[in-house]
Amino acid sequence: AREEVFEREQALRVSELDTALEQQKLLTAELSKKLAEITSLKLRDAKRQMERIEHLRNDFAMLKHGLDMVQWEQARTEDGGLQLFATNEDFLELKQAVADLAAAKEE
C-alpha cells in the first residue's frame, strides 16, 4: 500500500513537472517571438534613421557645393560696416535650393 501511494505521488509530481516544463516552453517561445518583433522594429527604425542621415548628408554636400560656387565681395554699408554680397547667379540657385530643402523638410 505504501508503495502504491509513493508511486502515485511520484507520478503526480512527474505530471506536475511535465506541465511546468510545457508552460516554460510556451513562455520561452512567446518571449522569443516578442524579442524577434522588438528587434525587427528596432532594426527598421535604425534603417530609417540611417536613410535620413544619408539624405541630410547629400543635402549638405549639395549646399556646400553651391556655396563653394558663389563669388563673394565686400562692400561698406552706410554706417561704415562691412557687408558680404554674392556677385553671380550661383547664389540665386543656392538660395532657391535652400528654400526647396526647407519646404521639403516641413512636408
C-alpha positions as CSV (number, residue, x, y, z in Angstrom):
1,A,0.0,0.0,0.0
2,R,2.8,2.4,0.8
3,E,4.5,1.6,-2.5
4,E,1.3,2.4,-4.3
5,V,0.9,5.7,-2.5
6,F,4.5,6.5,-3.2
7,E,4.2,5.6,-6.9
8,R,1.0,7.7,-7.2
9,E,2.7,10.7,-5.5
10,Q,5.8,10.3,-7.8
11,A,3.5,10.0,-10.9
12,L,1.7,13.2,-9.7
13,R,5.0,15.0,-9.2
14,V,6.2,13.9,-12.6
15,S,3.0,15.1,-14.2
16,E,3.3,18.5,-12.4
17,L,6.8,18.8,-13.6
18,D,5.8,17.9,-17.2
19,T,3.1,20.6,-17.0
20,A,5.5,23.1,-15.6
21,L,8.0,22.3,-18.3
22,E,5.4,22.7,-21.1
23,Q,4.4,26.0,-19.6
24,Q,8.0,27.1,-19.5
25,K,8.4,26.1,-23.2
26,L,5.4,28.1,-24.2
27,L,6.6,31.1,-22.2
28,T,10.1,30.8,-23.8
29,A,8.5,30.6,-27.3
30,E,6.4,33.7,-26.6
31,L,9.3,35.6,-25.2
32,S,11.4,34.7,-28.3
33,K,8.6,35.8,-30.6
34,K,8.3,39.1,-28.8
35,L,12.1,39.6,-28.8
36,A,12.2,39.0,-32.6
37,E,9.4,41.6,-33.1
38,I,11.1,44.2,-31.0
39,T,14.4,43.5,-32.7
40,S,12.7,43.8,-36.1
41,L,11.1,47.2,-35.1
42,K,14.5,48.5,-33.8
43,L,16.2,47.5,-37.0
44,R,13.6,49.2,-39.1
45,D,13.9,52.4,-37.0
46,A,17.6,52.3,-37.3
47,K,17.4,51.8,-41.1
48,R,15.0,54.8,-41.4
49,Q,17.3,56.9,-39.3
50,M,20.3,55.9,-41.4
51,E,18.4,56.8,-44.6
52,R,17.5,60.2,-43.1
53,I,21.1,60.8,-42.2
54,E,22.2,59.9,-45.8
55,H,19.6,62.3,-47.2
56,L,20.9,65.1,-44.9
57,R,24.5,64.3,-46.0
58,N,23.5,64.6,-49.6
59,D,21.6,67.8,-49.0
60,F,24.6,69.2,-47.1
61,A,27.0,68.2,-49.9
62,M,24.8,69.9,-52.5
63,L,24.6,73.1,-50.4
64,K,28.3,73.1,-49.8
65,H,29.0,72.7,-53.4
66,G,26.6,75.5,-54.2
67,L,28.2,77.7,-51.5
68,D,31.7,77.0,-53.0
69,M,30.5,78.2,-56.4
70,V,29.2,81.6,-55.0
71,Q,31.5,84.5,-55.6
72,W,31.5,86.9,-52.6
73,E,32.6,90.5,-52.4
74,Q,32.7,93.0,-49.6
75,A,31.2,96.4,-49.6
76,R,30.9,99.2,-47.0
77,T,27.5,99.9,-45.6
78,E,26.2,103.4,-44.9
79,D,27.1,103.1,-41.3
80,G,30.7,102.1,-42.2
81,G,30.4,98.4,-41.5
82,L,31.3,95.6,-43.9
83,Q,28.7,93.6,-45.8
84,L,29.3,90.5,-48.0
85,F,27.2,90.0,-51.1
86,A,27.2,87.5,-53.9
87,T,28.2,88.6,-57.4
88,N,26.9,85.7,-59.5
89,E,23.9,83.7,-60.5
90,D,25.0,80.7,-58.4
91,F,23.9,82.5,-55.3
92,L,20.3,82.7,-56.5
93,E,20.4,79.0,-57.4
94,L,21.8,78.2,-53.9
95,K,19.2,80.4,-52.3
96,Q,16.4,78.6,-54.2
97,A,17.9,75.2,-53.3
98,V,17.9,76.1,-49.6
99,A,14.3,77.2,-49.8
100,D,13.3,74.0,-51.6
101,L,15.0,71.9,-49.0
102,A,13.3,73.8,-46.2
103,A,10.0,73.3,-47.8
104,A,10.6,69.6,-48.3
105,K,11.7,69.1,-44.7
106,E,8.4,70.7,-43.5
107,E,6.3,68.2,-45.5
